């Protein structure tokens, strides 16, 4: 991950609020921890609790499953888990690089599977995609 376009050396991630009523309990905290680890492993930024250069916070605003591939007998072959998060980034070194935006990602799974049995793997995939989206936005200078 190239992060040369970001003029910062430290960051923090607040625990994401769970506003989606059907999100699993604790998902906001687990996503926040995932995001911290992701940023640490893919950028030169260091985690700092007090007065970081970049402050990341957000909310889980949507968490739902929908059928995406319906067979001829009108039975879903695939279901899609979609997560939408609202992210607020405050860049204390360059206010022009601060932003608030929503990110949405999904992962499909075989409809014969119960969501509870595949949810952990789906969230790993979704969390990776969402975290990459956040880093891309952070480093894009848009």
C-alpha positions as a Python dict, from the first residue, in 0.01 Angstrom:
ca = {
    (1, 'X'): (0, 0, 0),
    (2, 'X'): (145, 332, -103),
    (3, 'X'): (49, 613, 130),
    (4, 'X'): (289, 881, 13),
    (5, 'X'): (7, 1126, -54),
    (6, 'X'): (-94, 1144, 312),
    (7, 'X'): (80, 1405, 524),
    (8, 'X'): (35, 1245, 865),
    (9, 'X'): (213, 1006, 1095),
    (10, 'X'): (-50, 908, 1354),
    (11, 'X'): (-414, 803, 1357),
    (12, 'X'): (-691, 688, 1588),
    (13, 'X'): (-1008, 488, 1530),
    (14, 'X'): (-1310, 541, 1753),
    (15, 'X'): (-1549, 252, 1806),
    (16, 'X'): (-1807, 258, 1527),
    (17, 'X'): (-2164, 305, 1648),
    (18, 'X'): (-2408, 29, 1561),
    (19, 'X'): (-2711, 203, 1414),
    (20, 'X'): (-2822, -86, 1193),
    (21, 'X'): (-3071, -275, 1407),
    (22, 'X'): (-2986, -614, 1258),
    (23, 'X'): (-2606, -587, 1282),
    (24, 'X'): (-2458, -848, 1515),
    (25, 'X'): (-2392, -726, 1868),
    (26, 'X'): (-2038, -596, 1896),
    (27, 'X'): (-1989, -555, 1521),
    (28, 'X'): (-1907, -185, 1555),
    (29, 'X'): (-1623, -262, 1796),
    (30, 'X'): (-1495, -556, 1593),
    (31, 'X'): (-1496, -349, 1272),
    (32, 'X'): (-1310, -68, 1451),
    (33, 'X'): (-1040, -312, 1567),
    (34, 'X'): (-1019, -465, 1220),
    (35, 'X'): (-975, -117, 1067),
    (36, 'X'): (-698, -28, 1316),
    (37, 'X'): (-506, -343, 1230),
    (38, 'X'): (-565, -291, 857),
    (39, 'X'): (-434, 67, 863),
    (40, 'X'): (-134, -35, 1075),
    (41, 'X'): (-42, -318, 839),
    (42, 'X'): (-88, -125, 514),
    (43, 'X'): (31, 229, 586),
    (44, 'X'): (314, 402, 768),
    (45, 'X'): (68, 553, 1016),
    (46, 'X'): (110, 476, 1385),
    (47, 'X'): (-178, 432, 1627),
    (48, 'X'): (-205, 715, 1881),
    (49, 'X'): (-494, 758, 2124),
    (50, 'X'): (-444, 1126, 2210),
    (51, 'X'): (-418, 1408, 1957),
    (52, 'X'): (-353, 1197, 1645),
    (53, 'X'): (-301, 1356, 1304),
    (54, 'X'): (-600, 1165, 1165),
    (55, 'X'): (-915, 1076, 1360),
    (56, 'X'): (-1143, 810, 1211),
    (57, 'X'): (-1493, 749, 1345),
    (58, 'X'): (-1817, 622, 1205),
    (59, 'X'): (-2141, 430, 1223),
    (60, 'X'): (-2272, 101, 1091),
    (61, 'X'): (-2583, 235, 917),
    (62, 'X'): (-2702, -65, 717),
    (63, 'X'): (-2663, -440, 755),
    (64, 'X'): (-2888, -659, 548),
    (65, 'X'): (-2923, -973, 342),
    (66, 'X'): (-3101, -986, 8),
    (67, 'X'): (-3144, -1254, -260),
    (68, 'X'): (-2935, -1178, -571),
    (69, 'X'): (-2960, -1479, -798),
    (70, 'X'): (-3304, -1629, -839),
    (71, 'X'): (-3336, -1962, -1019),
    (72, 'X'): (-3618, -2058, -1254),
    (73, 'X'): (-3815, -2207, -962),
    (74, 'X'): (-3799, -1861, -795),
    (75, 'X'): (-3569, -1986, -521),
    (76, 'X'): (-3265, -1774, -448),
    (77, 'X'): (-2937, -1943, -539),
    (78, 'X'): (-2730, -1666, -384),
    (79, 'X'): (-2785, -1423, -103),
    (80, 'X'): (-2591, -1101, -51),
    (81, 'X'): (-2484, -957, 282),
    (82, 'X'): (-2443, -579, 245),
    (83, 'X'): (-2287, -347, 501),
    (84, 'X'): (-2301, 32, 472),
    (85, 'X'): (-2091, 249, 700),
    (86, 'X'): (-2078, 624, 747),
    (87, 'X'): (-1721, 738, 802),
    (88, 'X'): (-1592, 1067, 936),
    (89, 'X'): (-1223, 1147, 900),
    (90, 'X'): (-1071, 1453, 1063),
    (91, 'X'): (-724, 1539, 939),
    (92, 'X'): (-575, 1764, 1208),
    (93, 'X'): (-274, 1848, 991),
    (94, 'X'): (-471, 1949, 680),
    (95, 'X'): (-840, 2025, 731),
    (96, 'X'): (-895, 2017, 352),
    (97, 'X'): (-827, 1642, 359),
    (98, 'X'): (-1101, 1577, 617),
    (99, 'X'): (-1415, 1409, 487),
    (100, 'X'): (-1745, 1241, 570),
    (101, 'X'): (-1878, 978, 335),
    (102, 'X'): (-2061, 647, 317),
    (103, 'X'): (-1900, 325, 200),
    (104, 'X'): (-2092, 15, 97),
    (105, 'X'): (-1959, -334, 39),
    (106, 'X'): (-2112, -678, 4),
    (107, 'X'): (-2029, -1045, -8),
    (108, 'X'): (-2243, -1316, -168),
    (109, 'X'): (-2307, -1660, -27),
    (110, 'X'): (-2490, -1973, -129),
    (111, 'X'): (-2855, -1945, -28),
    (112, 'X'): (-2849, -2299, 108),
    (113, 'X'): (-2620, -2175, 386),
    (114, 'X'): (-2755, -2021, 702),
    (115, 'X'): (-2615, -1669, 746),
    (116, 'X'): (-2498, -1754, 1099),
    (117, 'X'): (-2274, -2029, 957),
    (118, 'X'): (-2099, -1805, 701),
    (119, 'X'): (-2124, -1462, 863),
    (120, 'X'): (-1770, -1457, 1005),
    (121, 'X'): (-1611, -1527, 665),
    (122, 'X'): (-1843, -1280, 490),
    (123, 'X'): (-1758, -1005, 740),
    (124, 'X'): (-1385, -1072, 699),
    (125, 'X'): (-1428, -1011, 324),
    (126, 'X'): (-1654, -707, 370),
    (127, 'X'): (-1433, -555, 642),
    (128, 'X'): (-1128, -589, 416),
    (129, 'X'): (-1308, -415, 128),
    (130, 'X'): (-1444, -136, 350),
    (131, 'X'): (-1105, -78, 513),
    (132, 'X'): (-937, -63, 172),
    (133, 'X'): (-1200, 191, 58),
    (134, 'X'): (-1123, 408, 362),
    (135, 'X'): (-747, 395, 300),
    (136, 'X'): (-798, 472, -70),
    (137, 'X'): (-1006, 777, 21),
    (138, 'X'): (-753, 883, 285),
    (139, 'X'): (-465, 868, 42),
    (140, 'X'): (-637, 1008, -266),
    (141, 'X'): (-624, 1378, -166),
    (142, 'X'): (-966, 1432, -322),
}
